[in-house]
Amino acid sequence: MSLVPWEAGMVNSELDLEISCYMAIALKQRIELYPVHPFFDPDVRETSLQNKGLVDLQNQLISRILKGECSNIVDVDDGINTIKDIVCKKKVLIVLDDVDEKSQFDKLVGKRDWFCSGSRIIVTTSNKGVLNQLEVDKTYEPGVMEPGHSLELFSRHAFRSDSPPKDYDILSNEIVSTAAGLPLALVVFGSLFMGKGKDKWEGLLAKLKKIPNKKVLDKLMISYEALEHEEKQIFLDIACLFIGKDKKYPCYMWDACEFYPQSGIDVLVLRSLVKIQDDEFMMHDQLRLLGREIVRQENLNHGGERSRLWLKEEALHILESRMI
């Protein structure tokens, strides 16, 4: 049995978290041709948060392996034992999307020595720490989608074709640029713009450049909410103030605030919320928008009541008006 974690990172997003919707769909189409019993779960992390979510996933897994036979697992332990008895006799291909904790993996597929020879398990995660806890054979970290592929994915959802009509080409490329290679955003944006006239496209595009789409925001918020308080503060500081800045200088401030920056930054990197390149902080555009929207929501009407200001003109205006 081979265990192959596929690290989604921030293609989505990460990957979302970060899974790449585009790659996940393509993968699902391929595994349906694989001569074993395939199982594809589109979101382990989100489903596991629901009441009896893991039990539901266990039932789905068992039913798929048994080719549609009804499964009536009532608790997680019962599910683990049933899965163990089944997978030792059948060659299977299991794809688990967005696994955020090792315990989720353990409760769905247990141990690798349970499985029949020739079985495959593929795991996607935006939490690199999970990879360190699993006995893996291979890892793969995709980058963001190239502009051409991004336009194709967007067009499939906006126009139900592989490319936009000529009179929508410029606007479509602007929207794709706003998504910055994030498949989740491309899919959501495509559905949002589908069937709307060009006049509405321009207004929606202007809004997307300033305020993140709610569906994308909700998905990315799952990763943010999983952080500790100190890690959230570091994330917001980076999103608002320190993208492209040397990581050394804000660490002095975070040390003084007792935010423990070394461990906090490590967590953000492991969860694909932040990247370090040439000792500078880097962040996906949609994550930057997420962080700034969280701060904006602190007070929608009065910037001086927010915890952070990142526009120089706004900061000067507030200081001059003594609004702080």
Secondary structure, DSSP 4 states (H G I P E B T S, - for coil): -EEEEEE-TTTSBBTBB---HHHHHHHHHHHTTSSSEEEEES-HHHHHTSTTHHHHHHHHHHHHHTTT------SHHHHHHHHHHHHTTS-EEEEE----SHHHHHHHH--GGGSPTT-EEEEEES-HHHHHHS--S--B---PPPHHHHHHHHHHHHTSSSS--GGGHHHHHHHHHHHTT-HHHHHHHHHHHTT--HHHHHHHHHHHHHS--HHHHHHHHHHHHTS-HHHHHHHHHIIIIIBTSBTHHHHHHHHHTT--HHHHHHHHHHTTS-EEETTEEE--HHHHHHHHHHHHTT-SS-GGGSS----HHHHHHHHHHT--
